[in-house]
Amino acid sequence: MSNTQPNFTVEDLGLIEYETAWKLQDEYAAEVASGSRPPTLLLLEHPHVYTFGRRGQAGNLLWGEEQLKQKGISVHWVDRGGDVTYHGPGQLVGYPLLPLGVPHPQPLSQGERDGRIPDADYVGYVRKLEKTLITALARLGLAAGQRSGKTGVWIQADVYSRCPRCKPEDREKPAKIAAIGVKVDARGVSRHGFALNVNPEMDYWDGIIACGLQDEPVVSLADLLSLVPAMERVKLEVIEAFREVFEISKS
């Protein structure tokens, strides 16, 4: 699916290897920064992978090499914020490539480009990504929200208690349904983004302490809705909510 407008582009990449999509972000972000590409939202799914952000702790990977091999999981250390998370089939991943801030004066060394964030409302951007997913989930029939001091999108305990596979002791806690980890490069363009659990294999979270949060349950749409929406429907709702929250016109 490709939905192109003069001021915004959505590209559906389907199932794509993590490293391939990471490199594509570099290519597209450079084009967005130069003005040769409009702001772009990439929607996709990844094969099984654990990724560690800049605050990643190796101890939050609980499975050893043999188990990772048996499960077919690759591991990548990347340049987004946050700790470790999981991506896999059945999870909708979104990478918005948006011009958020004023670039630093050039030239900069590679180390400076990697280490300096331009002037931008970084926290406000993350809150908008959360609001986008909360809006999309509401249209899919599921109430979700934010948690003070924590990044991501959360399901309150009274809703999470519907989850049939979940541990009884966890049903009294909020559960994370979407993770967010981003980067703003030295040209002011956002990278990485969000991961919304639609209907992935949830046992893969057993191999990590997700986002470095001990004893915080993780949940999916399939855990909470009797009729799981098709991935295409979820994508359409996310695109519409993204346009609304980021005030992107359709013309």
VEXDREN-2710 file (C-alpha; in Angstrom, 1 decimal):
% VEXDREN-2710
k/r/px/py/pz
1/MET/0.0/0.0/0.0
2/SER/1.3/3.5/-0.9
3/ASN/-0.6/6.6/0.0
4/THR/1.2/9.7/-1.3
5/GLN/0.2/13.3/-0.8
6/PRO/2.2/16.5/-1.6
7/ASN/2.9/17.1/2.1
8/PHE/3.0/13.6/3.5
9/THR/3.7/10.0/2.4
10/VAL/2.8/6.7/3.9
11/GLU/4.7/3.6/2.7
12/ASP/3.7/0.1/3.7
13/LEU/6.9/-2.1/3.6
14/GLY/5.2/-5.3/4.7
15/LEU/7.5/-7.9/6.5
16/ILE/11.0/-6.6/6.3
17/GLU/14.3/-7.4/8.0
18/TYR/15.2/-5.0/10.8
19/GLU/18.6/-4.0/9.4
20/THR/17.1/-3.4/6.0
21/ALA/14.5/-1.0/7.4
22/TRP/17.1/0.7/9.6
23/LYS/19.3/1.5/6.5
24/LEU/16.2/2.7/4.6
25/GLN/15.4/5.1/7.4
26/ASP/18.9/6.6/6.9
27/GLU/18.3/7.0/3.2
28/TYR/14.8/8.5/3.5
29/ALA/15.8/10.8/6.4
30/ALA/18.5/12.3/4.3
31/GLU/15.9/13.0/1.6
32/VAL/13.5/14.5/4.0
33/ALA/16.2/16.8/5.4
34/SER/17.1/17.9/1.9
35/GLY/13.5/18.5/0.9
36/SER/13.6/15.9/-1.9
37/ARG/11.1/13.7/0.0
38/PRO/8.0/14.8/2.0
39/PRO/7.6/13.8/5.6
40/THR/7.2/10.0/5.6
41/LEU/5.6/7.4/7.8
42/LEU/6.9/3.8/7.2
43/LEU/4.5/1.0/8.4
44/LEU/5.9/-2.5/8.6
45/GLU/6.4/-5.7/10.5
46/HIS/9.7/-7.3/11.4
47/PRO/10.8/-10.9/11.7
48/HIS/11.6/-11.9/15.3
49/VAL/14.2/-9.4/16.7
50/TYR/15.3/-7.9/20.0
51/THR/16.6/-4.3/19.7
52/PHE/18.5/-2.4/22.4
53/GLY/18.4/1.4/22.5
54/ARG/21.0/3.8/23.9
55/ARG/20.0/3.0/27.5
56/GLY/20.0/-0.7/26.8
57/GLN/21.3/-3.1/29.5
58/ALA/22.7/-6.5/28.3
59/GLY/21.3/-8.1/31.5
60/ASN/17.8/-7.4/30.3
61/LEU/18.3/-10.1/27.7
62/LEU/17.2/-13.3/29.5
63/TRP/17.7/-16.0/26.8
64/GLY/21.1/-17.3/25.9
65/GLU/22.5/-17.8/22.4
66/GLU/21.1/-21.3/22.0
67/GLN/17.6/-20.3/22.8
68/LEU/17.8/-17.2/20.6
69/LYS/18.9/-19.5/17.7
70/GLN/16.1/-22.0/18.4
71/LYS/13.6/-19.2/18.4
72/GLY/15.0/-17.5/15.3
73/ILE/15.7/-14.2/17.0
74/SER/18.3/-11.7/15.9
75/VAL/19.7/-9.0/18.3
76/HIS/20.6/-5.4/17.3
77/TRP/22.0/-2.5/19.3
78/VAL/20.6/0.7/17.8
79/ASP/20.6/4.4/18.1
80/ARG/17.1/5.0/19.4
81/GLY/16.2/6.0/23.0
82/GLY/15.1/3.4/25.6
83/ASP/16.2/-0.1/26.5
84/VAL/15.3/-3.5/25.0
85/THR/12.1/-4.3/23.1
86/TYR/10.8/-7.1/20.8
87/HIS/9.5/-6.9/17.3
88/GLY/7.9/-9.7/15.4
89/PRO/5.1/-10.7/13.0
90/GLY/1.7/-9.5/14.1
91/GLN/3.1/-6.3/15.6
92/LEU/2.6/-3.0/13.7
93/VAL/5.8/-1.0/13.6
94/GLY/5.8/2.7/12.6
95/TYR/8.8/4.8/11.7
96/PRO/7.9/8.5/11.2
97/LEU/10.5/10.4/9.4
98/LEU/9.5/14.0/10.1
99/PRO/11.4/17.3/10.1
100/LEU/11.1/18.3/13.8
101/GLY/13.8/20.7/14.6
102/VAL/16.4/23.2/13.3
103/PRO/19.6/21.4/12.2
104/HIS/22.9/22.2/13.7
105/PRO/25.3/24.4/11.6
106/GLN/27.4/22.3/9.3
107/PRO/29.9/20.9/8.9
108/LEU/29.9/18.5/11.9
109/SER/32.1/15.5/12.6
110/GLN/30.4/12.1/12.5
111/GLY/30.6/11.9/16.3
112/GLU/28.9/15.3/16.6
113/ARG/26.2/14.4/14.1
114/ASP/25.5/11.2/16.1
115/GLY/25.6/12.8/19.6
116/ARG/23.8/16.2/19.2
117/ILE/20.1/16.6/19.1
118/PRO/18.8/19.8/17.3
119/ASP/16.4/22.2/18.9
120/ALA/13.0/20.3/18.9
121/ASP/10.2/19.5/21.3
122/TYR/11.4/16.0/21.8
123/VAL/9.1/15.1/24.7
124/GLY/6.1/16.7/22.9
125/TYR/6.8/14.5/19.8
126/VAL/6.8/11.3/21.9
127/ARG/3.5/12.4/23.6
128/LYS/2.0/12.9/20.1
129/LEU/3.0/9.4/19.1
130/GLU/1.3/8.1/22.2
131/LYS/-1.8/10.1/21.5
132/THR/-1.9/8.8/17.9
133/LEU/-2.0/5.2/19.1
134/ILE/-4.5/6.0/21.8
135/THR/-6.8/7.6/19.3
136/ALA/-6.4/4.7/16.8
137/LEU/-7.1/2.1/19.6
138/ALA/-10.2/3.9/20.7
139/ARG/-11.6/3.7/17.1
140/LEU/-10.8/-0.1/17.3
141/GLY/-12.8/-0.4/20.4
142/LEU/-10.1/-0.4/23.1
143/ALA/-9.5/2.2/25.8
144/ALA/-5.8/3.0/26.3
145/GLY/-3.9/5.8/27.9
146/GLN/-0.5/7.3/29.1
147/ARG/1.2/6.7/32.4
148/SER/3.0/9.5/34.3
149/GLY/6.7/9.1/34.1
150/LYS/6.6/6.2/31.6
151/THR/6.8/6.1/27.8
152/GLY/4.4/4.1/25.7
153/VAL/0.7/3.3/25.6
154/TRP/-0.9/1.4/28.4
155/ILE/-4.1/-0.5/29.2
156/GLN/-5.6/0.0/32.6
157/ALA/-5.9/-2.9/35.0
158/ASP/-9.7/-3.1/34.7
159/VAL/-9.4/-3.6/31.0
160/TYR/-6.3/-5.8/31.2
161/SER/-8.2/-8.2/33.6
162/ARG/-10.0/-9.5/30.5
163/CYS/-6.7/-11.1/29.3
164/PRO/-7.2/-14.9/29.5
165/ARG/-3.6/-15.9/29.1
166/CYS/-2.3/-13.4/31.7
167/LYS/-1.1/-14.3/35.2
168/PRO/-3.7/-13.5/37.8
169/GLU/-1.2/-11.4/39.8
170/ASP/-0.6/-9.2/36.7
171/ARG/-4.2/-8.5/36.1
172/GLU/-4.2/-5.8/38.8
173/LYS/-1.5/-3.8/37.0
174/PRO/-1.6/-1.6/33.9
175/ALA/-0.1/-3.4/30.8
176/LYS/1.9/-1.9/27.9
177/ILE/0.3/-2.4/24.5
178/ALA/2.7/-0.2/22.5
179/ALA/6.3/0.7/23.0
180/ILE/8.0/3.9/21.7
181/GLY/11.6/4.6/21.1
182/VAL/12.8/7.5/18.9
183/LYS/15.8/9.5/17.8
184/VAL/16.1/13.0/16.3
185/ASP/19.2/13.3/14.1
186/ALA/21.4/16.3/13.8
187/ARG/19.4/17.4/10.7
188/GLY/16.3/17.6/12.8
189/VAL/14.6/14.5/11.3
190/SER/13.0/11.9/13.5
191/ARG/13.9/8.2/13.3
192/HIS/12.5/4.9/14.7
193/GLY/9.1/5.2/16.3
194/PHE/6.4/2.9/17.8
195/ALA/5.5/-0.7/18.0
196/LEU/1.8/-1.7/18.5
197/ASN/1.0/-5.2/19.6
198/VAL/-1.8/-6.4/17.4
199/ASN/-1.6/-10.2/17.4
200/PRO/2.1/-11.2/17.8
201/GLU/3.4/-14.3/19.6
202/MET/3.5/-13.0/23.1
203/ASP/5.9/-15.6/24.5
204/TYR/8.8/-13.8/22.9
205/TRP/8.6/-11.2/25.7
206/ASP/9.7/-14.0/28.1
207/GLY/13.2/-13.6/26.7
208/ILE/13.6/-10.0/27.8
209/ILE/12.9/-7.5/30.6
210/ALA/11.0/-5.3/28.1
211/CYS/12.1/-1.6/28.2
212/GLY/14.0/-2.5/31.4
213/LEU/10.8/-2.5/33.4
214/GLN/10.7/-5.5/35.8
215/ASP/7.3/-7.1/36.4
216/GLU/5.5/-4.8/34.0
217/PRO/3.0/-6.9/31.9
218/VAL/2.8/-6.6/28.1
219/VAL/-0.5/-7.2/26.2
220/SER/-1.9/-7.2/22.7
221/LEU/-5.1/-6.4/20.9
222/ALA/-5.7/-10.1/20.5
223/ASP/-5.6/-10.6/24.3
224/LEU/-8.3/-8.1/24.9
225/LEU/-10.7/-8.1/21.9
226/SER/-13.0/-11.1/21.0
227/LEU/-12.6/-10.2/17.4
228/VAL/-9.1/-9.1/16.4
229/PRO/-9.0/-6.5/13.8
230/ALA/-7.1/-7.2/10.6
231/MET/-3.7/-5.6/10.3
232/GLU/-4.9/-3.6/7.3
233/ARG/-7.7/-2.1/9.4
234/VAL/-5.2/-1.2/12.2
235/LYS/-2.9/0.5/9.7
236/LEU/-5.8/2.6/8.3
237/GLU/-6.8/3.7/11.8
238/VAL/-3.2/4.6/12.7
239/ILE/-2.7/6.6/9.5
240/GLU/-5.9/8.5/10.1
241/ALA/-5.0/9.2/13.8
242/PHE/-1.5/10.2/12.8
243/ARG/-2.9/12.8/10.3
244/GLU/-5.2/14.1/13.0
245/VAL/-2.7/14.4/15.8
246/PHE/0.1/15.8/13.7
247/GLU/-2.4/18.1/11.8
248/ILE/-1.5/16.8/8.4
249/SER/-4.0/17.7/5.7
250/LYS/-5.2/15.2/3.1
251/SER/-5.0/17.8/0.3
END
